[in-house]
């Protein structure tokens, strides 16, 4: 990771990778770096770096591995066929370490007393590093960005995946009082692309993130304890909101991909996900209480250009931590922790009410029917239990399937598939393998090639694509 030590001032990253120059025009000479007066000028850069982590190339790759997209040609076809290389991780690895961790360290140095700013970057860091831990397993964190870095600095050690998750829980615990009690001086709407400096929304997002990570580590009681304080309305959803113009590259990340030189390299046509939502498919999730036509239309990605108002429209916000996710964590944990089947159904129905309200996604045509479920629907022979499994497993299966379709374009389906493989294979979403030679779905992404080249502390041999991360073994 010595390459990280060469990028201490991340303005280079900000101006070249996320095209934020209009926000960081602090220098008459763009080739000469200057000292920044305060950390708030770097806030937008670290937020946008995290948006790329959450919704960029590896998110699309995770959709290849969970039945959401098909890679048709060139690199995307190679990835789809499980021919993943360490070089495919370089961009996201750099965003986590250079784009978020290095920038956050500088923000903390420049503005140590701006409480809300400090709380925001803590939550943002927890999201970025938590995604890194979920995708790669053991990663550098505690020693990743030393105080006085240089090319002669020791190689950073790897923290155990479980230790990274624990550290992030502490980071979030400490972020919450900063947001509650800190000064908001220096945080503006233009710099906080997610919440415009609204500390209450950041606090709720922090609790939902805590619940997300406890869910990923199967600490369901702790997840339940935190989700109750999480995002409680659609207005509290944390989204990357496209900024600027298409020419600046600051639009919806899916739009940028399907309208680039890589247009046509992938598609949503013919996928398991699309068939699952098709009312004409006898194996779909539609029933007399559910019509997924509108969601199917909204989420269609043809790979050749955006659908106006759809998930890849240039102006469509991209959800990072959502109200829907919070409700589904709550539903799952009520059932797992308390055996509260009716409570789980009630939370599922809260989500279904949100879906039929039309506020969850743009309705481009088709049904928005999401009638409330009742207990009998999940009992043996009910519409959601035609194979006569136990009632609680039928409810849990529906929750997991709803997470699968709700989490489209995010890492949620990939994380759930790996979390549930060993313990809950009876209710896992049955998306197919992409190749006849594979015997299981990918279980992680590979360490970045740049890290392999520069960090002697990486394991030897490097875990392959089908080796479960420690928390999923």
C-alpha positions as CSV (number, residue, x, y, z in Angstrom):
1,X,0.0,0.0,0.0
2,X,3.0,2.3,-0.4
3,X,1.2,3.8,-3.3
4,X,-1.2,5.4,-0.8
5,X,1.7,7.2,0.9
6,X,2.4,9.0,-2.3
7,X,-1.0,10.7,-2.3
8,X,-1.3,12.5,0.9
9,X,-3.1,15.6,-0.5
10,X,-6.1,14.1,-2.3
11,X,-6.9,17.0,-4.4
12,X,-5.3,15.1,-7.2
13,X,-7.9,12.4,-6.7
14,X,-10.7,14.9,-6.3
15,X,-10.1,16.7,-9.6
16,X,-9.3,13.7,-11.7
17,X,-11.5,10.9,-10.5
18,X,-14.8,12.5,-9.5
19,X,-14.6,15.7,-11.4
20,X,-15.2,18.0,-8.5
21,X,-13.2,20.9,-9.8
22,X,-16.1,23.3,-9.7
23,X,-16.4,22.7,-6.0
24,X,-12.7,22.8,-5.3
25,X,-11.6,25.7,-7.4
26,X,-9.2,27.0,-4.7
27,X,-6.2,27.3,-6.9
28,X,-5.5,29.8,-9.8
29,X,-2.9,27.3,-11.1
30,X,-4.6,23.9,-11.4
31,X,-1.2,22.2,-11.5
32,X,0.0,23.6,-8.1
33,X,-1.5,22.3,-4.9
34,X,-2.0,24.8,-2.0
35,X,-2.8,24.4,1.6
36,X,-6.6,24.2,2.3
37,X,-8.0,26.5,4.9
38,X,-10.4,24.0,6.3
39,X,-11.5,20.4,5.9
40,X,-15.0,21.2,4.7
41,X,-13.6,21.9,1.2
42,X,-12.6,18.3,1.0
43,X,-16.0,16.9,2.2
44,X,-17.7,16.6,-1.1
45,X,-14.7,14.7,-2.5
46,X,-14.8,12.0,0.1
47,X,-18.5,11.6,-0.2
48,X,-18.3,11.2,-4.0
49,X,-15.5,8.7,-3.6
50,X,-17.8,6.6,-1.4
51,X,-20.6,6.9,-4.0
52,X,-18.3,5.3,-6.6
53,X,-17.4,2.6,-4.1
54,X,-21.1,1.8,-3.4
55,X,-22.5,2.1,-7.0
56,X,-19.5,1.7,-9.3
57,X,-17.9,-1.2,-11.2
58,X,-17.8,-3.7,-8.3
59,X,-21.5,-3.2,-7.6
60,X,-22.2,-4.0,-11.2
61,X,-19.9,-7.0,-11.0
62,X,-21.8,-8.2,-7.9
63,X,-25.0,-8.0,-10.0
64,X,-23.4,-10.3,-12.5
65,X,-22.8,-12.8,-9.7
66,X,-26.4,-12.6,-8.3
67,X,-28.5,-12.8,-11.5
68,X,-29.1,-9.1,-11.9
69,X,-27.1,-8.3,-15.0
70,X,-25.4,-10.2,-17.9
71,X,-22.0,-9.2,-19.2
72,X,-22.1,-9.5,-23.0
73,X,-18.7,-8.6,-24.3
74,X,-15.1,-7.6,-23.6
75,X,-14.3,-7.0,-19.9
76,X,-17.9,-7.3,-18.7
77,X,-18.3,-10.7,-20.3
78,X,-15.0,-11.8,-18.8
79,X,-16.2,-10.7,-15.3
80,X,-19.6,-12.3,-15.9
81,X,-17.9,-15.7,-16.6
82,X,-16.0,-15.5,-13.2
83,X,-12.7,-14.6,-14.8
84,X,-12.0,-11.9,-12.3
85,X,-8.4,-10.6,-11.8
86,X,-6.8,-8.6,-9.0
87,X,-6.5,-5.7,-11.4
88,X,-10.3,-5.5,-11.4
89,X,-10.2,-4.4,-7.8
90,X,-7.7,-1.6,-8.2
91,X,-10.2,1.2,-8.7
92,X,-12.4,0.5,-5.7
93,X,-9.4,-0.3,-3.5
94,X,-7.9,3.1,-4.4
95,X,-11.2,4.8,-3.7
96,X,-11.4,3.3,-0.3
97,X,-7.9,4.1,0.8
98,X,-7.0,7.2,-1.2
99,X,-10.4,8.6,-1.9
100,X,-11.9,8.2,1.6
101,X,-9.3,7.3,4.3
102,X,-6.5,9.6,3.2
103,X,-8.9,12.5,2.7
104,X,-10.6,11.9,6.0
105,X,-7.3,12.0,7.8
106,X,-6.6,15.4,6.3
107,X,-10.1,16.7,7.1
108,X,-9.6,15.6,10.7
109,X,-6.3,17.5,10.8
110,X,-7.7,20.7,9.3
111,X,-11.0,20.9,11.2
112,X,-10.7,18.9,14.4
113,X,-13.4,21.0,16.2
114,X,-16.2,21.0,13.6
115,X,-18.3,18.3,15.2
116,X,-20.8,17.7,12.5
117,X,-18.2,17.6,9.9
118,X,-16.2,15.0,11.9
119,X,-19.4,12.9,12.5
120,X,-20.2,13.0,8.8
121,X,-16.8,11.7,7.7
122,X,-16.9,9.0,10.4
123,X,-20.2,7.7,9.0
124,X,-18.9,8.0,5.5
125,X,-15.7,6.1,6.4
126,X,-17.7,3.4,8.1
127,X,-19.7,2.9,5.0
128,X,-16.7,2.7,2.7
129,X,-14.5,0.5,4.9
130,X,-17.5,-1.7,5.8
131,X,-18.1,-2.4,2.1
132,X,-14.4,-3.1,1.7
133,X,-14.4,-5.6,4.6
134,X,-17.5,-7.3,3.3
135,X,-16.1,-7.7,-0.2
136,X,-12.4,-8.5,0.5
137,X,-12.4,-10.0,4.0
138,X,-9.3,-9.2,6.1
139,X,-8.1,-5.7,5.0
140,X,-5.7,-3.0,6.2
141,X,-7.4,-0.5,8.4
142,X,-5.9,0.3,11.8
143,X,-2.4,0.8,10.2
144,X,-3.6,1.8,6.7
145,X,-2.8,5.5,6.9
146,X,0.0,6.3,9.3
147,X,0.7,9.8,10.7
148,X,3.8,10.5,8.7
149,X,3.6,8.3,5.7
150,X,6.4,7.8,3.1
151,X,7.7,5.3,0.7
152,X,9.8,3.9,3.4
153,X,6.9,3.3,5.8
154,X,6.2,-0.2,7.0
155,X,3.7,-2.2,5.0
156,X,0.2,-2.0,6.7
157,X,-0.9,-5.1,8.4
158,X,-4.3,-6.7,7.7
159,X,-7.0,-6.5,10.4
160,X,-9.2,-9.5,10.7
161,X,-12.6,-9.0,9.0
162,X,-14.4,-9.3,12.3
163,X,-12.1,-6.8,13.9
164,X,-12.8,-4.3,11.1
165,X,-16.5,-4.7,11.7
166,X,-16.0,-4.1,15.4
167,X,-13.9,-1.1,14.8
168,X,-16.5,0.4,12.5
169,X,-19.2,-0.1,15.2
170,X,-17.0,1.9,17.6
171,X,-16.5,4.5,14.9
172,X,-20.2,4.9,14.4
173,X,-20.9,4.9,18.1
174,X,-18.5,7.9,18.4
175,X,-19.9,9.6,15.3
176,X,-23.4,9.8,16.8
177,X,-22.6,12.2,19.7
178,X,-20.4,14.3,17.4
179,X,-23.4,14.8,15.2
180,X,-25.7,15.4,18.2
181,X,-23.5,17.9,19.9
182,X,-21.0,19.3,17.4
183,X,-20.8,22.6,15.7
184,X,-22.2,22.7,12.1
185,X,-20.0,25.6,11.1
186,X,-18.4,25.0,7.7
187,X,-20.9,22.3,6.5
188,X,-23.1,23.5,3.7
189,X,-25.6,22.0,1.4
190,X,-23.2,22.1,-1.6
191,X,-20.5,20.2,0.3
192,X,-22.8,17.6,1.9
193,X,-24.3,16.0,-1.3
194,X,-26.3,13.5,0.8
195,X,-28.1,15.4,3.5
196,X,-27.1,19.0,3.3
197,X,-25.6,19.0,6.8
198,X,-28.8,17.6,8.4
199,X,-27.4,16.0,11.5
200,X,-30.5,14.1,12.4
201,X,-30.5,12.3,9.0
202,X,-26.9,11.4,9.4
203,X,-27.6,10.0,12.9
204,X,-30.4,7.8,11.6
205,X,-28.1,6.6,8.7
206,X,-25.4,5.8,11.3
207,X,-27.9,3.5,13.2
208,X,-29.0,1.8,10.0
209,X,-25.3,1.2,9.1
210,X,-24.7,-0.3,12.5
211,X,-27.7,-2.6,11.9
212,X,-26.4,-3.5,8.4
213,X,-23.0,-4.6,9.8
214,X,-24.5,-6.5,12.7
215,X,-26.7,-8.3,10.1
216,X,-23.7,-9.1,8.0
217,X,-21.9,-10.6,11.0
218,X,-25.1,-12.5,12.0
219,X,-25.3,-10.6,15.3
220,X,-29.1,-10.3,14.9
221,X,-29.9,-9.1,18.5
222,X,-27.5,-6.2,18.1
223,X,-28.9,-5.4,14.7
224,X,-32.4,-5.2,16.2
225,X,-31.2,-3.0,19.0
226,X,-29.9,-0.4,16.5
227,X,-32.4,-0.6,13.6
228,X,-35.1,0.9,15.8
229,X,-33.2,4.2,15.7
230,X,-32.4,4.0,12.0
231,X,-33.9,5.7,8.9
232,X,-37.7,6.0,9.5
233,X,-39.0,7.6,6.4
234,X,-38.1,7.8,2.7
235,X,-36.9,11.4,3.2
236,X,-34.2,10.0,5.4
237,X,-32.7,7.7,2.7
238,X,-29.1,8.5,2.0
239,X,-28.6,8.8,-1.8
240,X,-25.9,9.9,-4.2
241,X,-27.7,12.8,-5.9
242,X,-26.2,13.5,-9.3
243,X,-24.6,16.9,-9.7
244,X,-23.4,19.1,-12.5
245,X,-23.8,18.1,-16.1
246,X,-23.4,15.0,-18.1
247,X,-20.2,16.4,-19.6
248,X,-18.7,16.7,-16.1
249,X,-19.4,13.0,-15.4
250,X,-21.3,13.9,-12.2
251,X,-24.5,12.1,-13.1
252,X,-26.0,8.8,-12.2
253,X,-23.2,6.3,-12.2
254,X,-25.1,3.7,-14.2
255,X,-25.9,6.3,-16.8
256,X,-22.3,7.2,-17.1
257,X,-21.4,3.5,-17.8
258,X,-24.2,2.7,-20.3
259,X,-23.5,5.9,-22.2
260,X,-19.7,5.5,-22.4
261,X,-17.5,3.6,-24.8
262,X,-18.6,0.5,-22.9
263,X,-22.3,0.9,-24.0
264,X,-23.6,-2.5,-25.0
265,X,-21.2,-4.5,-22.9
266,X,-23.9,-5.5,-20.4
267,X,-27.7,-5.9,-20.2
268,X,-30.5,-6.6,-17.8
269,X,-32.4,-8.4,-20.5
270,X,-32.9,-12.2,-19.9
271,X,-31.7,-12.1,-16.3
272,X,-33.0,-14.0,-13.4
273,X,-33.9,-10.7,-11.7
274,X,-36.0,-9.5,-14.6
275,X,-37.8,-12.9,-14.9
276,X,-38.5,-12.8,-11.1
277,X,-40.5,-9.6,-11.6
278,X,-42.3,-10.6,-14.8
279,X,-46.1,-11.1,-14.4
280,X,-46.0,-13.4,-17.4
281,X,-43.5,-15.8,-15.7
282,X,-45.2,-18.5,-13.7
283,X,-42.1,-18.6,-11.4
284,X,-42.1,-14.9,-10.7
285,X,-42.8,-13.3,-7.3
286,X,-46.1,-11.8,-8.5
287,X,-49.3,-13.0,-7.0
288,X,-52.9,-11.8,-6.4
289,X,-51.5,-9.2,-3.9
290,X,-48.4,-8.2,-5.8
291,X,-47.8,-6.7,-9.2
292,X,-44.1,-6.0,-9.9
293,X,-44.6,-4.5,-13.4
294,X,-43.7,-1.0,-12.3
295,X,-40.6,-2.0,-10.5
296,X,-39.6,-4.2,-13.4
297,X,-40.0,-1.3,-15.8
298,X,-38.1,1.2,-13.6
299,X,-35.1,-1.1,-13.0
300,X,-34.6,-2.2,-16.5
301,X,-31.0,-1.6,-17.8
302,X,-30.6,-2.3,-21.5
303,X,-26.9,-1.4,-21.5
304,X,-27.2,1.0,-24.5
305,X,-28.6,4.2,-23.0
306,X,-30.7,5.4,-20.1
307,X,-34.4,4.9,-19.7
308,X,-36.0,8.3,-19.0
309,X,-36.9,8.3,-15.3
310,X,-35.5,4.9,-14.8
311,X,-32.8,3.6,-12.5
312,X,-30.1,4.7,-15.0
313,X,-31.5,8.1,-15.8
314,X,-28.8,10.7,-15.5
315,X,-30.7,12.5,-12.7
316,X,-31.9,9.5,-10.8
317,X,-30.6,9.4,-7.2
318,X,-28.7,6.2,-6.2
319,X,-29.6,4.8,-2.8
320,X,-26.7,4.1,-0.5
321,X,-28.5,3.6,2.9
322,X,-32.2,3.4,2.6
323,X,-35.5,3.5,4.5
324,X,-36.4,0.2,2.7
325,X,-33.2,-1.5,3.9
326,X,-34.0,-0.4,7.5
327,X,-37.5,-1.9,7.4
328,X,-36.2,-5.2,6.0
329,X,-33.4,-5.5,8.6
330,X,-36.1,-4.8,11.2
331,X,-38.4,-7.4,9.8
332,X,-35.7,-10.1,9.6
333,X,-34.4,-9.5,13.1
334,X,-37.8,-9.4,14.7
335,X,-38.3,-12.9,13.4
336,X,-34.8,-14.2,14.1
337,X,-34.4,-12.7,17.6
338,X,-37.9,-12.7,19.1
339,X,-39.7,-15.2,16.9
340,X,-42.1,-12.4,16.2
341,X,-43.7,-13.7,13.0
342,X,-46.6,-11.2,13.0
343,X,-44.2,-8.3,13.8
344,X,-42.1,-9.3,10.9
345,X,-45.1,-9.3,8.6
346,X,-46.1,-5.9,9.9
347,X,-42.7,-4.5,9.0
348,X,-42.9,-6.1,5.6
349,X,-46.3,-4.5,5.2
350,X,-44.9,-1.1,6.1
351,X,-42.5,-1.5,3.2
352,X,-45.3,-2.7,0.9
353,X,-47.3,0.5,1.8
354,X,-44.3,2.5,0.9
355,X,-44.0,0.7,-2.4
356,X,-47.6,1.2,-3.4
357,X,-47.4,4.9,-2.5
358,X,-45.1,5.4,-5.5
359,X,-42.4,7.0,-3.4
360,X,-39.9,4.1,-3.6
361,X,-39.2,4.4,-7.3
362,X,-40.5,6.2,-10.4
363,X,-43.6,4.6,-11.9
364,X,-42.9,4.3,-15.6
365,X,-46.1,2.3,-16.2
366,X,-47.5,-0.8,-14.8
367,X,-48.9,-2.0,-11.5
368,X,-48.1,-0.7,-8.1
369,X,-50.0,-3.4,-6.3
370,X,-48.5,-4.3,-3.0
371,X,-51.5,-5.3,-0.8
372,X,-50.8,-6.2,2.8
373,X,-49.9,-9.8,3.7
374,X,-51.6,-11.6,6.5
375,X,-50.4,-14.6,8.5
376,X,-52.5,-17.2,6.5
377,X,-50.6,-16.2,3.4
378,X,-47.5,-17.8,4.9
379,X,-49.1,-20.8,6.5
380,X,-48.9,-24.2,4.7
381,X,-50.7,-23.9,1.4
382,X,-50.9,-20.1,1.5
383,X,-50.0,-18.0,-1.5
384,X,-46.5,-17.5,-0.1
385,X,-46.0,-21.1,1.1
386,X,-47.2,-23.5,-1.6
387,X,-44.3,-25.9,-0.8
388,X,-45.5,-26.2,2.9
389,X,-42.4,-25.1,4.8
390,X,-42.9,-23.8,8.3
391,X,-44.6,-20.4,8.6
392,X,-41.7,-18.5,10.0
393,X,-39.4,-19.8,7.2
394,X,-41.9,-18.8,4.6
395,X,-42.0,-15.2,6.1
396,X,-38.2,-15.1,6.2
397,X,-37.9,-16.3,2.6
398,X,-40.2,-13.5,1.5
399,X,-38.1,-11.0,3.5
400,X,-34.9,-12.2,1.8
401,X,-36.5,-12.2,-1.6
402,X,-37.7,-8.6,-1.0
403,X,-34.2,-7.6,0.0
404,X,-33.0,-9.1,-3.3
405,X,-35.3,-7.0,-5.4
406,X,-35.1,-3.9,-3.2
407,X,-31.3,-4.1,-3.2
408,X,-31.0,-4.2,-7.0
409,X,-27.9,-2.1,-8.1
410,X,-26.4,-2.3,-4.6
411,X,-24.3,-5.0,-2.8
412,X,-27.3,-6.2,-0.8
413,X,-28.1,-9.3,-2.9
414,X,-24.4,-10.3,-3.1
415,X,-23.9,-9.8,0.7
416,X,-27.1,-11.8,1.5
417,X,-26.2,-14.7,-0.8
418,X,-22.9,-15.1,1.0
419,X,-24.3,-14.5,4.5
420,X,-27.1,-17.1,4.0
421,X,-25.2,-19.8,2.0
422,X,-24.1,-21.9,5.0
423,X,-26.9,-21.3,7.4
424,X,-30.1,-20.6,5.4
425,X,-29.8,-22.3,2.1
426,X,-33.5,-23.3,2.2
427,X,-34.6,-19.7,1.8
428,X,-31.8,-18.2,-0.3
429,X,-32.8,-16.6,-3.6
430,X,-32.1,-19.3,-6.2
431,X,-30.4,-17.3,-9.0
432,X,-28.4,-19.6,-11.3
433,X,-24.6,-20.0,-11.9
434,X,-23.2,-18.2,-14.9
435,X,-21.1,-21.1,-16.2
436,X,-21.5,-24.8,-16.3
437,X,-18.0,-25.3,-14.9
438,X,-18.7,-23.4,-11.7
439,X,-20.0,-25.3,-8.6
440,X,-20.7,-22.3,-6.4
441,X,-21.2,-18.5,-6.7
442,X,-18.3,-16.1,-6.0
443,X,-17.8,-15.5,-2.3
444,X,-15.5,-12.4,-2.4
445,X,-13.6,-10.1,-4.6
446,X,-9.8,-10.4,-5.0
447,X,-7.3,-8.2,-3.4
448,X,-6.2,-5.4,-5.7
449,X,-3.2,-6.0,-7.8
450,X,-1.6,-2.7,-6.6
451,X,-1.9,-4.0,-3.0
452,X,-0.4,-7.4,-4.0
453,X,2.5,-5.7,-5.6
454,X,3.2,-3.4,-2.6
455,X,2.1,-5.1,0.6
456,X,4.2,-8.0,1.9
457,X,1.6,-8.6,4.6
458,X,-1.1,-10.0,2.3
459,X,-1.7,-13.7,2.7
460,X,0.1,-16.2,0.5
461,X,-1.6,-17.7,-1.3
462,X,-4.2,-15.0,-2.1
463,X,-7.7,-16.2,-1.4
464,X,-9.5,-17.0,-4.7
465,X,-12.9,-15.8,-5.8
466,X,-14.7,-18.8,-4.4
467,X,-13.2,-18.7,-0.9
468,X,-15.7,-17.4,1.7
469,X,-14.7,-14.5,3.8
470,X,-14.2,-15.3,7.5
471,X,-17.6,-14.1,8.6
472,X,-19.3,-16.2,6.0
473,X,-17.5,-19.5,6.6
